[in-house]
Amino acid sequence: MDVEGFECLGCGACCRIPNGIVRVSDEEIARIAGFLGMTEQEFIANETEIAPDRKGLILKSRADDSCAYLMEDNRCRIHPVKPDKCRSFPYEWTNADSYEVCAGLRRAEIDV
């Protein structure tokens, strides 16, 4: 993925994408649960739900579709252990609406 010039602006828009899905692997569940001081079973029961395609678990979102770990200052509460999907945006993947949602991507596109 060519995102030359991308710089995260820290706006949190990528954590507010409507219908955004963040799948979590067993390793990510263990990592996040440990960071939050929970057992893996507690984390799964309270912080995840079955993916719409029923092929794994995803992080729960708030009623407004924002990530449950997005804090008021637009920072990630689990940043040191955040899922690989979050960590790799936009370097390894984007959605059809990513450039519309992410001001950092729009800025990189304009500057190129």
C-alpha positions as CSV (number, residue, x, y, z in Angstrom):
1,M,0.0,0.0,0.0
2,D,1.5,3.3,-1.1
3,V,0.8,5.9,1.6
4,E,3.9,8.0,1.2
5,G,3.6,11.2,3.1
6,F,1.0,9.8,5.6
7,E,1.2,11.2,9.0
8,C,-1.3,10.3,11.7
9,L,-3.0,13.5,12.9
10,G,-4.3,11.9,16.1
11,C,-7.9,12.8,15.3
12,G,-9.4,9.4,16.1
13,A,-11.6,9.3,12.9
14,C,-10.3,5.9,12.0
15,C,-11.7,4.7,15.4
16,R,-15.1,6.1,14.6
17,I,-15.8,4.4,11.2
18,P,-19.4,3.3,11.1
19,N,-19.7,-0.4,11.1
20,G,-16.0,-0.8,11.6
21,I,-14.9,-4.3,12.5
22,V,-11.8,-5.1,14.4
23,R,-11.2,-8.9,14.4
24,V,-9.0,-10.2,17.2
25,S,-6.9,-13.3,17.2
26,D,-6.3,-15.5,20.2
27,E,-2.8,-13.9,20.6
28,E,-4.4,-10.4,20.6
29,I,-7.0,-11.4,23.1
30,A,-4.4,-12.7,25.4
31,R,-2.3,-9.5,25.0
32,I,-5.1,-7.1,25.5
33,A,-6.7,-9.0,28.4
34,G,-3.3,-9.1,30.2
35,F,-2.9,-5.4,29.6
36,L,-6.3,-4.7,31.1
37,G,-5.8,-7.0,34.0
38,M,-8.5,-9.4,33.0
39,T,-8.5,-13.1,32.3
40,E,-9.0,-14.1,28.6
41,Q,-12.4,-15.5,29.5
42,E,-13.5,-12.2,31.1
43,F,-12.2,-10.2,28.1
44,I,-14.0,-12.5,25.6
45,A,-17.3,-12.3,27.6
46,N,-17.2,-8.5,28.2
47,E,-15.2,-6.9,25.4
48,T,-15.9,-9.0,22.2
49,E,-18.8,-10.3,20.2
50,I,-19.1,-12.8,17.3
51,A,-18.2,-11.3,13.9
52,P,-21.1,-10.7,11.5
53,D,-19.8,-13.5,9.3
54,R,-19.6,-15.7,12.4
55,K,-15.9,-16.4,11.7
56,G,-14.2,-15.2,14.9
57,L,-14.5,-12.5,17.5
58,I,-14.5,-8.7,17.0
59,L,-14.1,-5.9,19.5
60,K,-17.3,-4.5,20.7
61,S,-18.1,-0.9,19.7
62,R,-20.0,1.8,21.5
63,A,-23.6,2.7,20.5
64,D,-22.2,5.5,18.2
65,D,-20.0,2.9,16.4
66,S,-16.7,4.3,17.9
67,C,-14.2,2.0,19.4
68,A,-14.7,1.2,23.0
69,Y,-11.1,2.0,23.7
70,L,-11.0,5.4,22.1
71,M,-10.6,8.0,24.9
72,E,-11.9,11.6,24.9
73,D,-8.5,12.9,23.8
74,N,-8.7,10.7,20.7
75,R,-5.9,8.4,22.1
76,C,-6.2,4.6,22.3
77,R,-6.6,3.2,25.8
78,I,-4.9,0.0,24.7
79,H,-2.3,1.6,22.4
80,P,0.7,-0.5,23.5
81,V,-1.2,-3.7,22.8
82,K,-3.7,-2.6,20.2
83,P,-4.8,-5.2,17.6
84,D,-2.7,-5.7,14.4
85,K,-5.5,-4.3,12.3
86,C,-5.4,-1.0,14.1
87,R,-1.6,-1.0,14.1
88,S,-1.3,-1.6,10.4
89,F,-3.7,1.1,9.2
90,P,-3.2,2.6,6.6
91,Y,0.1,0.8,5.7
92,E,-1.3,-2.6,5.0
93,W,-5.0,-1.9,4.4
94,T,-7.7,0.7,3.8
95,N,-11.4,0.6,3.2
96,A,-13.2,2.2,0.3
97,D,-14.1,5.2,2.6
98,S,-10.7,5.5,4.3
99,Y,-9.6,8.6,2.4
100,E,-12.9,10.2,3.1
101,V,-12.7,9.5,6.8
102,C,-9.0,10.0,7.5
103,A,-7.6,13.6,7.2
104,G,-4.1,12.3,7.3
105,L,-4.6,10.2,4.2
106,R,-6.3,13.1,2.4
107,R,-3.3,15.3,3.3
108,A,-0.8,12.7,2.1
109,E,-2.8,12.4,-1.2
110,I,-2.8,16.1,-1.7
111,D,0.9,16.5,-0.9
112,V,2.0,13.8,-3.3
